[in-house]
Amino acid sequence: MSTLTITGHNLRDTIDRTDIVILDFWAAWCGPCRAFAPVFEKASNTHPDISFGKVDTEAEQELAAGFQIRSIPTLMVFRSGILVFSQPGALNHAQLEQVITAVRALDMVEVQAQLSRQTEPTEARP
């Protein structure tokens, strides 16, 4: 599967329709971004069940700002619509495969339970 171009218009649909979505926030002028691109493309061909999307931070400045992108490349991974990984910097092939393996191994019931506990109102203590 080739990578998708992600924009503000198709981001939500992409995240909602696929269990795992990996986003690469990049820019054409960024050397590390260009070095990471073949690694990202290879992984997209190796894992056809995962949606791999590229967000051009120059063209999608509002989207990049919404995700508080401060350094590129930045990799973000969503599983079941939940952001489960975010890290700036280019990864090599082995590192990206390690991230994918870890994301696949997540117990999403437990992740959702942890999120629920974090958003529960805390009771006032005497």
Backbone atoms as SQL, in Angstrom:
CREATE TABLE atoms (id INTEGER PRIMARY KEY, chain TEXT, resi INTEGER, resn TEXT, atom TEXT, x REAL, y REAL, z REAL);
INSERT INTO atoms VALUES
  (1, 'A', 1, 'MET', 'N', 0.853, -1.177, 0.000),
  (2, 'A', 1, 'MET', 'CA', 0.000, 0.000, 0.000),
  (3, 'A', 1, 'MET', 'C', 0.892, 1.230, 0.000),
  (4, 'A', 2, 'SER', 'N', 0.578, 2.175, -0.830),
  (5, 'A', 2, 'SER', 'CA', 1.351, 3.407, -0.843),
  (6, 'A', 2, 'SER', 'C', 0.837, 4.337, 0.256),
  (7, 'A', 3, 'THR', 'N', 1.618, 5.366, 0.499),
  (8, 'A', 3, 'THR', 'CA', 1.222, 6.313, 1.544),
  (9, 'A', 3, 'THR', 'C', 0.124, 7.238, 1.039),
  (10, 'A', 4, 'LEU', 'N', -0.667, 7.730, 1.986),
  (11, 'A', 4, 'LEU', 'CA', -1.754, 8.650, 1.694),
  (12, 'A', 4, 'LEU', 'C', -1.303, 10.076, 1.983),
  (13, 'A', 5, 'THR', 'N', -1.813, 11.019, 1.233),
  (14, 'A', 5, 'THR', 'CA', -1.602, 12.423, 1.551),
  (15, 'A', 5, 'THR', 'C', -2.710, 12.828, 2.514),
  (16, 'A', 6, 'ILE', 'N', -2.322, 13.244, 3.698),
  (17, 'A', 6, 'ILE', 'CA', -3.296, 13.593, 4.739),
  (18, 'A', 6, 'ILE', 'C', -3.457, 15.103, 4.799),
  (19, 'A', 7, 'THR', 'N', -4.711, 15.522, 4.810),
  (20, 'A', 7, 'THR', 'CA', -5.056, 16.938, 4.915),
  (21, 'A', 7, 'THR', 'C', -6.070, 17.104, 6.039),
  (22, 'A', 8, 'GLY', 'N', -6.393, 18.329, 6.315),
  (23, 'A', 8, 'GLY', 'CA', -7.435, 18.591, 7.302),
  (24, 'A', 8, 'GLY', 'C', -8.773, 18.001, 6.894),
  (25, 'A', 9, 'HIS', 'N', -8.965, 17.784, 5.599),
  (26, 'A', 9, 'HIS', 'CA', -10.236, 17.257, 5.092),
  (27, 'A', 9, 'HIS', 'C', -10.372, 15.751, 5.237),
  (28, 'A', 10, 'ASN', 'N', -9.266, 15.014, 5.180),
  (29, 'A', 10, 'ASN', 'CA', -9.380, 13.546, 5.217),
  (30, 'A', 10, 'ASN', 'C', -8.775, 12.901, 6.462),
  (31, 'A', 11, 'LEU', 'N', -8.252, 13.701, 7.371),
  (32, 'A', 11, 'LEU', 'CA', -7.609, 13.149, 8.566),
  (33, 'A', 11, 'LEU', 'C', -8.571, 12.301, 9.398),
  (34, 'A', 12, 'ARG', 'N', -9.693, 12.855, 9.799),
  (35, 'A', 12, 'ARG', 'CA', -10.627, 12.151, 10.684),
  (36, 'A', 12, 'ARG', 'C', -11.119, 10.858, 10.036),
  (37, 'A', 13, 'ASP', 'N', -11.464, 10.915, 8.755),
  (38, 'A', 13, 'ASP', 'CA', -11.935, 9.722, 8.047),
  (39, 'A', 13, 'ASP', 'C', -10.851, 8.643, 8.021),
  (40, 'A', 14, 'THR', 'N', -9.620, 9.047, 7.795),
  (41, 'A', 14, 'THR', 'CA', -8.504, 8.090, 7.758),
  (42, 'A', 14, 'THR', 'C', -8.325, 7.429, 9.115),
  (43, 'A', 15, 'ILE', 'N', -8.348, 8.209, 10.178),
  (44, 'A', 15, 'ILE', 'CA', -8.170, 7.662, 11.525),
  (45, 'A', 15, 'ILE', 'C', -9.346, 6.767, 11.911),
  (46, 'A', 16, 'ASP', 'N', -10.549, 7.132, 11.495),
  (47, 'A', 16, 'ASP', 'CA', -11.745, 6.367, 11.870),
  (48, 'A', 16, 'ASP', 'C', -11.893, 5.052, 11.115),
  (49, 'A', 17, 'ARG', 'N', -11.366, 4.968, 9.896),
  (50, 'A', 17, 'ARG', 'CA', -11.647, 3.778, 9.090),
  (51, 'A', 17, 'ARG', 'C', -10.601, 2.674, 9.183),
  (52, 'A', 18, 'THR', 'N', -9.472, 2.941, 9.809),
  (53, 'A', 18, 'THR', 'CA', -8.400, 1.952, 9.910),
  (54, 'A', 18, 'THR', 'C', -7.987, 1.792, 11.370),
  (55, 'A', 19, 'ASP', 'N', -7.738, 0.553, 11.790),
  (56, 'A', 19, 'ASP', 'CA', -7.358, 0.302, 13.176),
  (57, 'A', 19, 'ASP', 'C', -6.060, 1.025, 13.543),
  (58, 'A', 20, 'ILE', 'N', -5.046, 0.932, 12.678),
  (59, 'A', 20, 'ILE', 'CA', -3.761, 1.570, 12.958),
  (60, 'A', 20, 'ILE', 'C', -3.455, 2.562, 11.842),
  (61, 'A', 21, 'VAL', 'N', -3.135, 3.791, 12.240),
  (62, 'A', 21, 'VAL', 'CA', -2.762, 4.846, 11.299),
  (63, 'A', 21, 'VAL', 'C', -1.440, 5.436, 11.776),
  (64, 'A', 22, 'ILE', 'N', -0.483, 5.502, 10.862),
  (65, 'A', 22, 'ILE', 'CA', 0.813, 6.097, 11.169),
  (66, 'A', 22, 'ILE', 'C', 0.973, 7.339, 10.306),
  (67, 'A', 23, 'LEU', 'N', 1.214, 8.464, 10.963),
  (68, 'A', 23, 'LEU', 'CA', 1.360, 9.736, 10.260),
  (69, 'A', 23, 'LEU', 'C', 2.794, 10.243, 10.350),
  (70, 'A', 24, 'ASP', 'N', 3.297, 10.690, 9.228),
  (71, 'A', 24, 'ASP', 'CA', 4.615, 11.302, 9.130),
  (72, 'A', 24, 'ASP', 'C', 4.412, 12.780, 8.827),
  (73, 'A', 25, 'PHE', 'N', 4.731, 13.647, 9.784),
  (74, 'A', 25, 'PHE', 'CA', 4.678, 15.085, 9.582),
  (75, 'A', 25, 'PHE', 'C', 6.043, 15.506, 9.032),
  (76, 'A', 26, 'TRP', 'N', 6.043, 16.106, 7.853),
  (77, 'A', 26, 'TRP', 'CA', 7.282, 16.375, 7.133),
  (78, 'A', 26, 'TRP', 'C', 7.193, 17.689, 6.360),
  (79, 'A', 27, 'ALA', 'N', 8.315, 18.071, 5.740),
  (80, 'A', 27, 'ALA', 'CA', 8.354, 19.209, 4.815),
  (81, 'A', 27, 'ALA', 'C', 9.419, 18.922, 3.761),
  (82, 'A', 28, 'ALA', 'N', 9.218, 19.435, 2.572),
  (83, 'A', 28, 'ALA', 'CA', 10.119, 19.162, 1.450),
  (84, 'A', 28, 'ALA', 'C', 11.539, 19.680, 1.700),
  (85, 'A', 29, 'TRP', 'N', 11.679, 20.760, 2.447),
  (86, 'A', 29, 'TRP', 'CA', 12.988, 21.356, 2.696),
  (87, 'A', 29, 'TRP', 'C', 13.786, 20.638, 3.788),
  (88, 'A', 30, 'CYS', 'N', 13.171, 19.682, 4.466),
  (89, 'A', 30, 'CYS', 'CA', 13.760, 19.014, 5.639),
  (90, 'A', 30, 'CYS', 'C', 14.585, 17.792, 5.214),
  (91, 'A', 31, 'GLY', 'N', 15.893, 17.868, 5.409),
  (92, 'A', 31, 'GLY', 'CA', 16.786, 16.757, 5.064),
  (93, 'A', 31, 'GLY', 'C', 16.445, 15.456, 5.782),
  (94, 'A', 32, 'PRO', 'N', 16.284, 15.476, 7.118),
  (95, 'A', 32, 'PRO', 'CA', 15.921, 14.245, 7.811),
  (96, 'A', 32, 'PRO', 'C', 14.574, 13.671, 7.337),
  (97, 'A', 33, 'CYS', 'N', 13.664, 14.554, 6.937),
  (98, 'A', 33, 'CYS', 'CA', 12.371, 14.095, 6.413),
  (99, 'A', 33, 'CYS', 'C', 12.578, 13.318, 5.119),
  (100, 'A', 34, 'ARG', 'N', 13.430, 13.849, 4.248),
  (101, 'A', 34, 'ARG', 'CA', 13.705, 13.186, 2.977),
  (102, 'A', 34, 'ARG', 'C', 14.420, 11.859, 3.217),
  (103, 'A', 35, 'ALA', 'N', 15.283, 11.794, 4.225),
  (104, 'A', 35, 'ALA', 'CA', 15.986, 10.546, 4.534),
  (105, 'A', 35, 'ALA', 'C', 15.025, 9.497, 5.096),
  (106, 'A', 36, 'PHE', 'N', 14.021, 9.940, 5.847),
  (107, 'A', 36, 'PHE', 'CA', 13.055, 9.020, 6.459),
  (108, 'A', 36, 'PHE', 'C', 12.020, 8.509, 5.449),
  (109, 'A', 37, 'ALA', 'N', 11.773, 9.273, 4.391),
  (110, 'A', 37, 'ALA', 'CA', 10.714, 8.937, 3.433),
  (111, 'A', 37, 'ALA', 'C', 10.814, 7.510, 2.877),
  (112, 'A', 38, 'PRO', 'N', 11.982, 7.021, 2.450),
  (113, 'A', 38, 'PRO', 'CA', 12.037, 5.646, 1.930),
  (114, 'A', 38, 'PRO', 'C', 11.759, 4.585, 3.006),
  (115, 'A', 39, 'VAL', 'N', 12.144, 4.858, 4.235),
  (116, 'A', 39, 'VAL', 'CA', 11.869, 3.935, 5.345),
  (117, 'A', 39, 'VAL', 'C', 10.360, 3.844, 5.555),
  (118, 'A', 40, 'PHE', 'N', 9.707, 4.997, 5.543),
  (119, 'A', 40, 'PHE', 'CA', 8.257, 5.074, 5.735),
  (120, 'A', 40, 'PHE', 'C', 7.535, 4.373, 4.591),
  (121, 'A', 41, 'GLU', 'N', 7.981, 4.619, 3.368),
  (122, 'A', 41, 'GLU', 'CA', 7.360, 4.007, 2.182),
  (123, 'A', 41, 'GLU', 'C', 7.520, 2.487, 2.209),
  (124, 'A', 42, 'LYS', 'N', 8.703, 2.009, 2.584),
  (125, 'A', 42, 'LYS', 'CA', 8.940, 0.565, 2.658),
  (126, 'A', 42, 'LYS', 'C', 8.006, -0.074, 3.679),
  (127, 'A', 43, 'ALA', 'N', 7.855, 0.570, 4.824),
  (128, 'A', 43, 'ALA', 'CA', 6.963, 0.027, 5.862),
  (129, 'A', 43, 'ALA', 'C', 5.522, 0.003, 5.366),
  (130, 'A', 44, 'SER', 'N', 5.131, 1.007, 4.580),
  (131, 'A', 44, 'SER', 'CA', 3.753, 1.028, 4.066),
  (132, 'A', 44, 'SER', 'C', 3.510, -0.137, 3.120),
  (133, 'A', 45, 'ASN', 'N', 4.530, -0.555, 2.403),
  (134, 'A', 45, 'ASN', 'CA', 4.398, -1.712, 1.511),
  (135, 'A', 45, 'ASN', 'C', 4.443, -3.031, 2.276),
  (136, 'A', 46, 'THR', 'N', 5.141, -3.050, 3.407),
  (137, 'A', 46, 'THR', 'CA', 5.277, -4.263, 4.224),
  (138, 'A', 46, 'THR', 'C', 4.038, -4.529, 5.068),
  (139, 'A', 47, 'HIS', 'N', 3.309, -3.478, 5.436),
  (140, 'A', 47, 'HIS', 'CA', 2.163, -3.590, 6.338),
  (141, 'A', 47, 'HIS', 'C', 0.900, -3.027, 5.670),
  (142, 'A', 48, 'PRO', 'N', 0.305, -3.785, 4.743),
  (143, 'A', 48, 'PRO', 'CA', -0.852, -3.258, 4.003),
  (144, 'A', 48, 'PRO', 'C', -2.103, -3.055, 4.852),
  (145, 'A', 49, 'ASP', 'N', -2.138, -3.622, 6.057),
  (146, 'A', 49, 'ASP', 'CA', -3.293, -3.453, 6.938),
  (147, 'A', 49, 'ASP', 'C', -3.244, -2.150, 7.730),
  (148, 'A', 50, 'ILE', 'N', -2.142, -1.424, 7.623),
  (149, 'A', 50, 'ILE', 'CA', -1.958, -0.159, 8.331),
  (150, 'A', 50, 'ILE', 'C', -2.058, 0.974, 7.323),
  (151, 'A', 51, 'SER', 'N', -2.714, 2.066, 7.712),
  (152, 'A', 51, 'SER', 'CA', -2.742, 3.265, 6.865),
  (153, 'A', 51, 'SER', 'C', -1.539, 4.130, 7.213),
  (154, 'A', 52, 'PHE', 'N', -0.740, 4.429, 6.207),
  (155, 'A', 52, 'PHE', 'CA', 0.426, 5.294, 6.355),
  (156, 'A', 52, 'PHE', 'C', 0.107, 6.607, 5.657),
  (157, 'A', 53, 'GLY', 'N', 0.154, 7.699, 6.406),
  (158, 'A', 53, 'GLY', 'CA', -0.173, 8.998, 5.842),
  (159, 'A', 53, 'GLY', 'C', 0.935, 10.000, 6.046),
  (160, 'A', 54, 'LYS', 'N', 1.097, 10.879, 5.070),
  (161, 'A', 54, 'LYS', 'CA', 2.094, 11.936, 5.146),
  (162, 'A', 54, 'LYS', 'C', 1.380, 13.284, 5.227),
  (163, 'A', 55, 'VAL', 'N', 1.800, 14.093, 6.190),
  (164, 'A', 55, 'VAL', 'CA', 1.239, 15.427, 6.382),
  (165, 'A', 55, 'VAL', 'C', 2.332, 16.438, 6.060),
  (166, 'A', 56, 'ASP', 'N', 2.154, 17.145, 4.960),
  (167, 'A', 56, 'ASP', 'CA', 3.088, 18.190, 4.570),
  (168, 'A', 56, 'ASP', 'C', 2.822, 19.399, 5.479),
  (169, 'A', 57, 'THR', 'N', 3.739, 19.668, 6.382),
  (170, 'A', 57, 'THR', 'CA', 3.526, 20.720, 7.375),
  (171, 'A', 57, 'THR', 'C', 3.506, 22.116, 6.753),
  (172, 'A', 58, 'GLU', 'N', 4.055, 22.269, 5.566),
  (173, 'A', 58, 'GLU', 'CA', 3.996, 23.562, 4.881),
  (174, 'A', 58, 'GLU', 'C', 2.598, 23.783, 4.300),
  (175, 'A', 59, 'ALA', 'N', 2.045, 22.756, 3.683),
  (176, 'A', 59, 'ALA', 'CA', 0.720, 22.862, 3.068),
  (177, 'A', 59, 'ALA', 'C', -0.397, 22.780, 4.106),
  (178, 'A', 60, 'GLU', 'N', -0.142, 22.085, 5.198),
  (179, 'A', 60, 'GLU', 'CA', -1.158, 21.856, 6.237),
  (180, 'A', 60, 'GLU', 'C', -0.711, 22.468, 7.555),
  (181, 'A', 61, 'GLN', 'N', -0.433, 23.774, 7.528),
  (182, 'A', 61, 'GLN', 'CA', 0.075, 24.456, 8.718),
  (183, 'A', 61, 'GLN', 'C', -0.910, 24.413, 9.880),
  (184, 'A', 62, 'GLU', 'N', -2.193, 24.542, 9.594),
  (185, 'A', 62, 'GLU', 'CA', -3.195, 24.500, 10.655),
  (186, 'A', 62, 'GLU', 'C', -3.253, 23.118, 11.306),
  (187, 'A', 63, 'LEU', 'N', -3.159, 22.084, 10.505),
  (188, 'A', 63, 'LEU', 'CA', -3.169, 20.711, 11.023),
  (189, 'A', 63, 'LEU', 'C', -1.920, 20.465, 11.877),
  (190, 'A', 64, 'ALA', 'N', -0.768, 20.891, 11.379),
  (191, 'A', 64, 'ALA', 'CA', 0.473, 20.733, 12.141),
  (192, 'A', 64, 'ALA', 'C', 0.404, 21.499, 13.459),
  (193, 'A', 65, 'ALA', 'N', -0.154, 22.699, 13.427),
  (194, 'A', 65, 'ALA', 'CA', -0.290, 23.489, 14.652),
  (195, 'A', 65, 'ALA', 'C', -1.243, 22.805, 15.627),
  (196, 'A', 66, 'GLY', 'N', -2.310, 22.226, 15.113),
  (197, 'A', 66, 'GLY', 'CA', -3.272, 21.519, 15.962),
  (198, 'A', 66, 'GLY', 'C', -2.657, 20.341, 16.695),
  (199, 'A', 67, 'PHE', 'N', -1.690, 19.702, 16.054),
  (200, 'A', 67, 'PHE', 'CA', -0.985, 18.581, 16.690),
  (201, 'A', 67, 'PHE', 'C', 0.261, 19.043, 17.426),
  (202, 'A', 68, 'GLN', 'N', 0.474, 20.340, 17.484),
  (203, 'A', 68, 'GLN', 'CA', 1.612, 20.949, 18.176),
  (204, 'A', 68, 'GLN', 'C', 2.948, 20.399, 17.675),
  (205, 'A', 69, 'ILE', 'N', 3.065, 20.314, 16.356),
  (206, 'A', 69, 'ILE', 'CA', 4.305, 19.848, 15.747),
  (207, 'A', 69, 'ILE', 'C', 5.342, 20.952, 15.890),
  (208, 'A', 70, 'ARG', 'N', 6.438, 20.662, 16.560),
  (209, 'A', 70, 'ARG', 'CA', 7.495, 21.639, 16.790),
  (210, 'A', 70, 'ARG', 'C', 8.789, 21.240, 16.089),
  (211, 'A', 71, 'SER', 'N', 8.879, 19.973, 15.680),
  (212, 'A', 71, 'SER', 'CA', 10.082, 19.447, 15.052),
  (213, 'A', 71, 'SER', 'C', 9.648, 18.436, 14.007),
  (214, 'A', 72, 'ILE', 'N', 10.350, 18.424, 12.878),
  (215, 'A', 72, 'ILE', 'CA', 10.031, 17.442, 11.856),
  (216, 'A', 72, 'ILE', 'C', 11.298, 16.702, 11.451),
  (217, 'A', 73, 'PRO', 'N', 11.157, 15.457, 11.050),
  (218, 'A', 73, 'PRO', 'CA', 9.895, 14.724, 10.981),
  (219, 'A', 73, 'PRO', 'C', 9.376, 14.376, 12.374),
  (220, 'A', 74, 'THR', 'N', 8.082, 14.276, 12.484),
  (221, 'A', 74, 'THR', 'CA', 7.438, 13.761, 13.685),
  (222, 'A', 74, 'THR', 'C', 6.534, 12.625, 13.255),
  (223, 'A', 75, 'LEU', 'N', 6.615, 11.531, 13.987),
  (224, 'A', 75, 'LEU', 'CA', 5.799, 10.365, 13.714),
  (225, 'A', 75, 'LEU', 'C', 4.720, 10.262, 14.784),
  (226, 'A', 76, 'MET', 'N', 3.467, 10.078, 14.349),
  (227, 'A', 76, 'MET', 'CA', 2.352, 9.856, 15.267),
  (228, 'A', 76, 'MET', 'C', 1.632, 8.588, 14.851),
  (229, 'A', 77, 'VAL', 'N', 1.230, 7.807, 15.852),
  (230, 'A', 77, 'VAL', 'CA', 0.527, 6.558, 15.581),
  (231, 'A', 77, 'VAL', 'C', -0.788, 6.560, 16.351),
  (232, 'A', 78, 'PHE', 'N', -1.856, 6.240, 15.632),
  (233, 'A', 78, 'PHE', 'CA', -3.188, 6.111, 16.208),
  (234, 'A', 78, 'PHE', 'C', -3.606, 4.655, 16.135),
  (235, 'A', 79, 'ARG', 'N', -4.212, 4.186, 17.197),
  (236, 'A', 79, 'ARG', 'CA', -4.785, 2.835, 17.202),
  (237, 'A', 79, 'ARG', 'C', -6.201, 2.971, 17.737),
  (238, 'A', 80, 'SER', 'N', -7.151, 2.456, 17.010),
  (239, 'A', 80, 'SER', 'CA', -8.570, 2.561, 17.376),
  (240, 'A', 80, 'SER', 'C', -8.957, 4.015, 17.647),
  (241, 'A', 81, 'GLY', 'N', -8.393, 4.924, 16.873),
  (242, 'A', 81, 'GLY', 'CA', -8.727, 6.338, 16.998),
  (243, 'A', 81, 'GLY', 'C', -8.022, 7.072, 18.128),
  (244, 'A', 82, 'ILE', 'N', -7.146, 6.390, 18.850),
  (245, 'A', 82, 'ILE', 'CA', -6.455, 6.968, 20.008),
  (246, 'A', 82, 'ILE', 'C', -4.982, 7.178, 19.668),
  (247, 'A', 83, 'LEU', 'N', -4.474, 8.366, 19.952),
  (248, 'A', 83, 'LEU', 'CA', -3.054, 8.621, 19.759),
  (249, 'A', 83, 'LEU', 'C', -2.275, 7.809, 20.790),
  (250, 'A', 84, 'VAL', 'N', -1.446, 6.864, 20.315),
  (251, 'A', 84, 'VAL', 'CA', -0.715, 5.983, 21.225),
  (252, 'A', 84, 'VAL', 'C', 0.794, 6.174, 21.154),
  (253, 'A', 85, 'PHE', 'N', 1.262, 6.961, 20.171),
  (254, 'A', 85, 'PHE', 'CA', 2.701, 7.181, 20.031),
  (255, 'A', 85, 'PHE', 'C', 2.919, 8.499, 19.309),
  (256, 'A', 86, 'SER', 'N', 3.869, 9.275, 19.790),
  (257, 'A', 86, 'SER', 'CA', 4.257, 10.512, 19.123),
  (258, 'A', 86, 'SER', 'C', 5.716, 10.775, 19.446),
  (259, 'A', 87, 'GLN', 'N', 6.514, 10.945, 18.377),
  (260, 'A', 87, 'GLN', 'CA', 7.937, 11.173, 18.605),
  (261, 'A', 87, 'GLN', 'C', 8.544, 11.928, 17.431),
  (262, 'A', 88, 'PRO', 'N', 9.277, 13.005, 17.719),
  (263, 'A', 88, 'PRO', 'CA', 9.998, 13.686, 16.642),
  (264, 'A', 88, 'PRO', 'C', 11.280, 12.927, 16.310),
  (265, 'A', 89, 'GLY', 'N', 11.759, 13.127, 15.094),
  (266, 'A', 89, 'GLY', 'CA', 13.015, 12.526, 14.670),
  (267, 'A', 89, 'GLY', 'C', 12.802, 11.382, 13.700),
  (268, 'A', 90, 'ALA', 'N', 13.752, 11.243, 12.798),
  (269, 'A', 90, 'ALA', 'CA', 13.693, 10.166, 11.807),
  (270, 'A', 90, 'ALA', 'C', 14.084, 8.841, 12.456),
  (271, 'A', 91, 'LEU', 'N', 13.341, 7.806, 12.139),
  (272, 'A', 91, 'LEU', 'CA', 13.643, 6.462, 12.624),
  (273, 'A', 91, 'LEU', 'C', 14.276, 5.654, 11.500),
  (274, 'A', 92, 'ASN', 'N', 15.094, 4.680, 11.870),
  (275, 'A', 92, 'ASN', 'CA', 15.570, 3.754, 10.852),
  (276, 'A', 92, 'ASN', 'C', 14.553, 2.616, 10.724),
  (277, 'A', 93, 'HIS', 'N', 14.789, 1.706, 9.796),
  (278, 'A', 93, 'HIS', 'CA', 13.826, 0.634, 9.522),
  (279, 'A', 93, 'HIS', 'C', 13.535, -0.198, 10.786),
  (280, 'A', 94, 'ALA', 'N', 14.585, -0.601, 11.498),
  (281, 'A', 94, 'ALA', 'CA', 14.401, -1.449, 12.690),
  (282, 'A', 94, 'ALA', 'C', 13.605, -0.715, 13.768),
  (283, 'A', 95, 'GLN', 'N', 13.862, 0.556, 13.942),
  (284, 'A', 95, 'GLN', 'CA', 13.133, 1.335, 14.949),
  (285, 'A', 95, 'GLN', 'C', 11.664, 1.471, 14.586),
  (286, 'A', 96, 'LEU', 'N', 11.369, 1.725, 13.316),
  (287, 'A', 96, 'LEU', 'CA', 9.975, 1.839, 12.891),
  (288, 'A', 96, 'LEU', 'C', 9.258, 0.502, 13.049),
  (289, 'A', 97, 'GLU', 'N', 9.921, -0.582, 12.713),
  (290, 'A', 97, 'GLU', 'CA', 9.321, -1.909, 12.900),
  (291, 'A', 97, 'GLU', 'C', 9.054, -2.187, 14.372),
  (292, 'A', 98, 'GLN', 'N', 9.939, -1.726, 15.244),
  (293, 'A', 98, 'GLN', 'CA', 9.752, -1.897, 16.687),
  (294, 'A', 98, 'GLN', 'C', 8.510, -1.129, 17.158),
  (295, 'A', 99, 'VAL', 'N', 8.316, 0.075, 16.653),
  (296, 'A', 99, 'VAL', 'CA', 7.125, 0.858, 16.997),
  (297, 'A', 99, 'VAL', 'C', 5.870, 0.119, 16.527),
  (298, 'A', 100, 'ILE', 'N', 5.884, -0.362, 15.297),
  (299, 'A', 100, 'ILE', 'CA', 4.723, -1.066, 14.746),
  (300, 'A', 100, 'ILE', 'C', 4.409, -2.310, 15.573),
  (301, 'A', 101, 'THR', 'N', 5.419, -3.083, 15.930),
  (302, 'A', 101, 'THR', 'CA', 5.221, -4.282, 16.747),
  (303, 'A', 101, 'THR', 'C', 4.616, -3.918, 18.102),
  (304, 'A', 102, 'ALA', 'N', 5.123, -2.856, 18.723),
  (305, 'A', 102, 'ALA', 'CA', 4.612, -2.434, 20.032),
  (306, 'A', 102, 'ALA', 'C', 3.164, -1.964, 19.938),
  (307, 'A', 103, 'VAL', 'N', 2.843, -1.232, 18.883),
  (308, 'A', 103, 'VAL', 'CA', 1.471, -0.735, 18.717),
  (309, 'A', 103, 'VAL', 'C', 0.510, -1.898, 18.475),
  (310, 'A', 104, 'ARG', 'N', 0.928, -2.867, 17.675),
  (311, 'A', 104, 'ARG', 'CA', 0.090, -4.052, 17.442),
  (312, 'A', 104, 'ARG', 'C', -0.169, -4.825, 18.740),
  (313, 'A', 105, 'ALA', 'N', 0.804, -4.809, 19.644),
  (314, 'A', 105, 'ALA', 'CA', 0.704, -5.592, 20.884),
  (315, 'A', 105, 'ALA', 'C', -0.108, -4.896, 21.977),
  (316, 'A', 106, 'LEU', 'N', -0.467, -3.650, 21.776),
  (317, 'A', 106, 'LEU', 'CA', -1.222, -2.921, 22.800),
  (318, 'A', 106, 'LEU', 'C', -2.552, -3.605, 23.105),
  (319, 'A', 107, 'ASP', 'N', -2.879, -3.655, 24.369),
  (320, 'A', 107, 'ASP', 'CA', -4.200, -4.106, 24.816),
  (321, 'A', 107, 'ASP', 'C', -5.087, -2.870, 24.826),
  (322, 'A', 108, 'MET', 'N', -5.878, -2.709, 23.770),
  (323, 'A', 108, 'MET', 'CA', -6.656, -1.477, 23.620),
  (324, 'A', 108, 'MET', 'C', -7.771, -1.364, 24.652),
  (325, 'A', 109, 'VAL', 'N', -8.238, -2.471, 25.189),
  (326, 'A', 109, 'VAL', 'CA', -9.232, -2.396, 26.268),
  (327, 'A', 109, 'VAL', 'C', -8.582, -1.730, 27.480),
  (328, 'A', 110, 'GLU', 'N', -7.363, -2.110, 27.772),
  (329, 'A', 110, 'GLU', 'CA', -6.643, -1.509, 28.898),
  (330, 'A', 110, 'GLU', 'C', -6.308, -0.037, 28.610),
  (331, 'A', 111, 'VAL', 'N', -5.910, 0.271, 27.390),
  (332, 'A', 111, 'VAL', 'CA', -5.617, 1.659, 27.021),
  (333, 'A', 111, 'VAL', 'C', -6.866, 2.523, 27.211),
  (334, 'A', 112, 'GLN', 'N', -8.007, 2.037, 26.746),
  (335, 'A', 112, 'GLN', 'CA', -9.252, 2.791, 26.893),
  (336, 'A', 112, 'GLN', 'C', -9.645, 2.927, 28.359),
  (337, 'A', 113, 'ALA', 'N', -9.403, 1.895, 29.158),
  (338, 'A', 113, 'ALA', 'CA', -9.699, 1.967, 30.587),
  (339, 'A', 113, 'ALA', 'C', -8.814, 3.021, 31.261),
  (340, 'A', 114, 'GLN', 'N', -7.536, 3.061, 30.882),
  (341, 'A', 114, 'GLN', 'CA', -6.631, 4.067, 31.446),
  (342, 'A', 114, 'GLN', 'C', -7.078, 5.476, 31.068),
  (343, 'A', 115, 'LEU', 'N', -7.497, 5.645, 29.829),
  (344, 'A', 115, 'LEU', 'CA', -7.985, 6.959, 29.404),
  (345, 'A', 115, 'LEU', 'C', -9.226, 7.367, 30.180),
  (346, 'A', 116, 'SER', 'N', -10.119, 6.409, 30.409),
  (347, 'A', 116, 'SER', 'CA', -11.336, 6.699, 31.177),
  (348, 'A', 116, 'SER', 'C', -10.992, 7.132, 32.591),
  (349, 'A', 117, 'ARG', 'N', -10.032, 6.452, 33.209),
  (350, 'A', 117, 'ARG', 'CA', -9.622, 6.811, 34.571),
  (351, 'A', 117, 'ARG', 'C', -9.006, 8.208, 34.604),
  (352, 'A', 118, 'GLN', 'N', -8.268, 8.574, 33.557),
  (353, 'A', 118, 'GLN', 'CA', -7.632, 9.893, 33.512),
  (354, 'A', 118, 'GLN', 'C', -8.645, 11.013, 33.352),
  (355, 'A', 119, 'THR', 'N', -9.759, 10.731, 32.708),
  (356, 'A', 119, 'THR', 'CA', -10.743, 11.776, 32.451),
  (357, 'A', 119, 'THR', 'C', -11.858, 11.815, 33.488),
  (358, 'A', 120, 'GLU', 'N', -11.862, 10.857, 34.434),
  (359, 'A', 120, 'GLU', 'CA', -12.864, 10.885, 35.496),
  (360, 'A', 120, 'GLU', 'C', -12.600, 12.074, 36.402),
  (361, 'A', 121, 'PRO', 'N', -13.656, 12.739, 36.844),
  (362, 'A', 121, 'PRO', 'CA', -13.438, 13.854, 37.782),
  (363, 'A', 121, 'PRO', 'C', -12.885, 13.323, 39.102),
  (364, 'A', 122, 'THR', 'N', -11.941, 14.038, 39.644),
  (365, 'A', 122, 'THR', 'CA', -11.392, 13.630, 40.934),
  (366, 'A', 122, 'THR', 'C', -12.264, 14.176, 42.050),
  (367, 'A', 123, 'GLU', 'N', -12.458, 13.365, 43.054),
  (368, 'A', 123, 'GLU', 'CA', -13.284, 13.778, 44.194),
  (369, 'A', 123, 'GLU', 'C', -12.464, 14.716, 45.083),
  (370, 'A', 124, 'ALA', 'N', -13.145, 15.672, 45.625),
  (371, 'A', 124, 'ALA', 'CA', -12.475, 16.612, 46.528),
  (372, 'A', 124, 'ALA', 'C', -12.087, 15.866, 47.795),
  (373, 'A', 125, 'ARG', 'N', -10.886, 16.134, 48.256),
  (374, 'A', 125, 'ARG', 'CA', -10.413, 15.489, 49.472),
  (375, 'A', 125, 'ARG', 'C', -10.513, 16.463, 50.622),
  (376, 'A', 126, 'PRO', 'N', -10.906, 15.958, 51.804),
  (377, 'A', 126, 'PRO', 'CA', -11.003, 16.852, 52.977),
  (378, 'A', 126, 'PRO', 'C', -9.678, 17.386, 53.437);
